[in-house]
Amino acid sequence: MTRDANATPGNAALLVGGALALAAVTARGRGRALDDRLFAWANTSMQHPLLDRLFGGVTELGSLWASIAAAGVLAAGGRRRTARDALAAAGVTWAIGQGLKKLWRRARPYDADGPFRLLIGKPQGTSWPSSHPMVLLAFATVAARDLELGPASRAALHALAGTVAASRVYLGVHYPADVAGGLLLGRAVADAWSRSVSARPVG
């Protein structure tokens, strides 16, 4: 496995700090008002049948079940160590996200005042951070490092995680700060995981 220069303790700490700062800034006051306006724009002003289908079709790629399926494909292709490594990172990321949801307890957009469109079923749990982009980015980042993928492939995986993040706002289940925080935390966990777990020799 090649060493990623960004997978450092300092970088992971900065990402976590950025996610927590963003959550604090958007909890109330002007930051909250801006987050509400961005949500209303993405959720109600951008509506289009093609976007409904696109985002509705990709959003569950960020679920833990999707990571399990992806790990199965990797294992079937002979990449069992990568499958185990990336899936374990995704599982830890999901657990961290669920713990933070219980601590932060931000209401979902459909439980707050204001206009919204809800295009999928109501997810369980509170709103911050968004676990779908968080889990997907952690899985994809760890897997890409283990597989030593090139810049173009990594960029495509990052774009997929960004699309899933956008889908959660468009579909009405998260605020922009939720998905931004999820992406930051997902990358932070991936960086810490790649340095502390993936780097260990097998056996």
C-alpha positions as CSV (number, residue, x, y, z in Angstrom):
1,M,0.0,0.0,0.0
2,T,1.3,3.4,-0.9
3,R,1.5,6.0,1.9
4,D,-0.8,9.0,1.3
5,A,0.8,12.2,2.5
6,N,-2.6,13.5,3.7
7,A,-3.1,10.5,6.1
8,T,-1.4,12.2,9.0
9,P,-2.7,12.7,12.6
10,G,-2.5,16.5,12.1
11,N,-4.7,16.4,9.0
12,A,-7.3,14.2,10.6
13,A,-7.4,16.5,13.6
14,L,-7.9,19.5,11.4
15,L,-10.8,17.8,9.5
16,V,-12.5,16.8,12.8
17,G,-12.0,20.4,14.1
18,G,-13.5,21.8,10.9
19,A,-16.5,19.5,11.1
20,L,-17.2,20.5,14.7
21,A,-16.7,24.2,14.1
22,L,-19.1,24.0,11.1
23,A,-21.7,22.3,13.3
24,A,-21.3,24.9,16.0
25,V,-21.5,27.8,13.6
26,T,-24.7,26.5,11.9
27,A,-26.5,25.6,15.2
28,R,-28.1,29.0,15.6
29,G,-28.0,32.6,14.6
30,R,-26.8,33.7,11.2
31,G,-25.0,30.5,10.5
32,R,-28.2,28.6,11.0
33,A,-30.2,31.0,8.8
34,L,-27.7,30.6,6.0
35,D,-27.8,26.8,6.3
36,D,-31.6,27.0,6.2
37,R,-31.5,29.2,3.0
38,L,-29.1,26.8,1.3
39,F,-31.3,23.9,2.2
40,A,-34.4,25.6,0.8
41,W,-32.5,26.4,-2.4
42,A,-31.2,22.9,-2.9
43,N,-34.4,21.1,-1.8
44,T,-37.2,23.3,-3.3
45,S,-35.7,25.7,-5.9
46,M,-33.6,23.1,-7.9
47,Q,-36.4,20.5,-8.3
48,H,-36.5,18.7,-11.6
49,P,-37.7,15.2,-12.5
50,L,-34.3,14.2,-13.8
51,L,-32.6,15.2,-10.5
52,D,-35.4,13.4,-8.6
53,R,-34.4,10.2,-10.3
54,L,-30.7,10.8,-10.2
55,F,-30.4,11.6,-6.5
56,G,-33.1,9.1,-5.6
57,G,-31.0,6.4,-7.4
58,V,-27.6,7.2,-5.9
59,T,-28.4,8.2,-2.3
60,E,-28.3,4.7,-0.8
61,L,-24.8,4.1,-2.2
62,G,-23.8,5.8,1.1
63,S,-25.5,3.3,3.3
64,L,-23.6,0.7,5.3
65,W,-25.3,-2.0,3.3
66,A,-23.8,-0.6,0.1
67,S,-20.4,-0.8,1.7
68,I,-21.0,-4.4,2.7
69,A,-22.0,-5.1,-0.9
70,A,-18.9,-3.3,-2.3
71,A,-16.7,-5.3,0.1
72,G,-18.3,-8.5,-1.2
73,V,-17.4,-7.5,-4.8
74,L,-13.8,-6.8,-3.8
75,A,-13.6,-10.1,-1.9
76,A,-15.0,-12.0,-4.8
77,G,-12.4,-10.4,-7.0
78,G,-9.5,-11.6,-4.8
79,R,-9.1,-8.4,-2.8
80,R,-10.1,-9.8,0.5
81,R,-7.7,-7.8,2.6
82,T,-8.9,-4.6,1.0
83,A,-12.5,-5.7,1.5
84,R,-12.0,-6.3,5.2
85,D,-10.0,-3.2,5.7
86,A,-12.4,-0.8,3.9
87,L,-15.5,-2.4,5.4
88,A,-14.1,-2.2,8.9
89,A,-13.3,1.5,8.4
90,A,-16.8,2.1,7.1
91,G,-18.3,0.3,10.1
92,V,-16.3,2.3,12.6
93,T,-17.2,5.5,10.7
94,W,-20.9,4.6,10.9
95,A,-20.7,3.9,14.6
96,I,-18.9,7.3,15.2
97,G,-21.6,9.0,13.2
98,Q,-24.4,7.4,15.2
99,G,-22.7,8.5,18.4
100,L,-22.4,12.0,17.3
101,K,-26.0,12.1,16.2
102,K,-27.1,11.3,19.7
103,L,-24.8,13.9,21.2
104,W,-25.6,16.7,18.8
105,R,-29.3,15.9,18.4
106,R,-30.0,18.3,15.5
107,A,-33.6,18.1,14.2
108,R,-34.1,16.8,10.6
109,P,-35.3,19.4,8.1
110,Y,-38.8,17.8,8.0
111,D,-39.1,18.2,11.8
112,A,-38.3,22.0,11.7
113,D,-40.2,25.0,10.5
114,G,-40.0,26.0,6.9
115,P,-40.8,24.6,3.4
116,F,-39.4,21.3,2.3
117,R,-39.9,18.4,0.0
118,L,-39.3,14.9,1.4
119,L,-38.7,12.5,-1.5
120,I,-37.7,9.4,0.4
121,G,-38.8,7.7,3.6
122,K,-37.8,9.3,6.9
123,P,-34.5,8.0,8.1
124,Q,-33.9,7.1,11.7
125,G,-31.7,9.3,13.9
126,T,-31.0,13.0,14.0
127,S,-29.5,15.2,11.4
128,W,-25.9,16.0,12.1
129,P,-23.6,14.5,10.8
130,S,-25.0,12.9,7.7
131,S,-23.7,9.3,7.8
132,H,-24.3,8.4,4.2
133,P,-21.5,10.5,2.7
134,M,-19.4,9.9,5.8
135,V,-19.5,6.1,5.4
136,L,-19.0,6.2,1.6
137,L,-16.0,8.5,1.7
138,A,-14.3,6.5,4.5
139,F,-14.8,3.2,2.6
140,A,-13.8,4.6,-0.8
141,T,-10.7,6.4,0.6
142,V,-9.4,3.4,2.4
143,A,-10.1,1.0,-0.5
144,A,-8.5,3.4,-3.0
145,R,-5.3,3.6,-0.9
146,D,-5.1,-0.2,-0.5
147,L,-5.7,-0.7,-4.2
148,E,-3.2,2.1,-5.0
149,L,-5.6,3.7,-7.4
150,G,-4.5,6.6,-9.5
151,P,-5.6,10.3,-9.1
152,A,-8.4,10.0,-11.7
153,S,-10.0,7.0,-10.0
154,R,-9.7,8.6,-6.6
155,A,-11.3,11.8,-8.0
156,A,-14.2,9.8,-9.4
157,L,-14.8,8.1,-6.0
158,H,-14.7,11.5,-4.3
159,A,-17.2,12.9,-6.9
160,L,-19.5,9.9,-6.1
161,A,-19.3,10.7,-2.4
162,G,-20.1,14.4,-3.1
163,T,-23.0,13.4,-5.3
164,V,-24.4,11.2,-2.4
165,A,-23.9,14.2,-0.1
166,A,-25.8,16.5,-2.4
167,S,-28.6,13.9,-2.7
168,R,-29.2,13.9,1.0
169,V,-30.0,17.7,0.9
170,Y,-32.0,17.5,-2.3
171,L,-34.1,14.7,-1.1
172,G,-35.0,16.6,2.1
173,V,-33.3,14.6,4.9
174,H,-30.2,16.7,5.7
175,Y,-29.0,20.3,5.8
176,P,-25.9,21.3,3.9
177,A,-23.9,21.5,7.1
178,D,-24.8,17.9,7.9
179,V,-23.4,16.6,4.7
180,A,-20.3,18.8,4.8
181,G,-19.6,17.7,8.3
182,G,-20.1,14.1,7.2
183,L,-17.6,14.4,4.4
184,L,-15.0,16.0,6.7
185,L,-15.4,13.3,9.3
186,G,-15.4,10.5,6.8
187,R,-12.1,11.7,5.4
188,A,-10.7,12.2,9.0
189,V,-11.6,8.6,10.0
190,A,-10.1,7.3,6.7
191,D,-6.9,9.2,7.3
192,A,-6.6,7.9,10.8
193,W,-7.5,4.4,9.8
194,S,-5.0,4.3,6.9
195,R,-2.2,5.4,9.2
196,S,-3.0,3.3,12.2
197,V,-4.7,0.1,10.9
198,S,-4.2,-0.3,7.1
199,A,-0.4,0.2,7.5
200,R,0.0,-2.7,9.8
201,P,1.4,-5.8,8.1
202,V,-1.0,-8.7,7.5
203,G,-0.5,-11.5,10.0
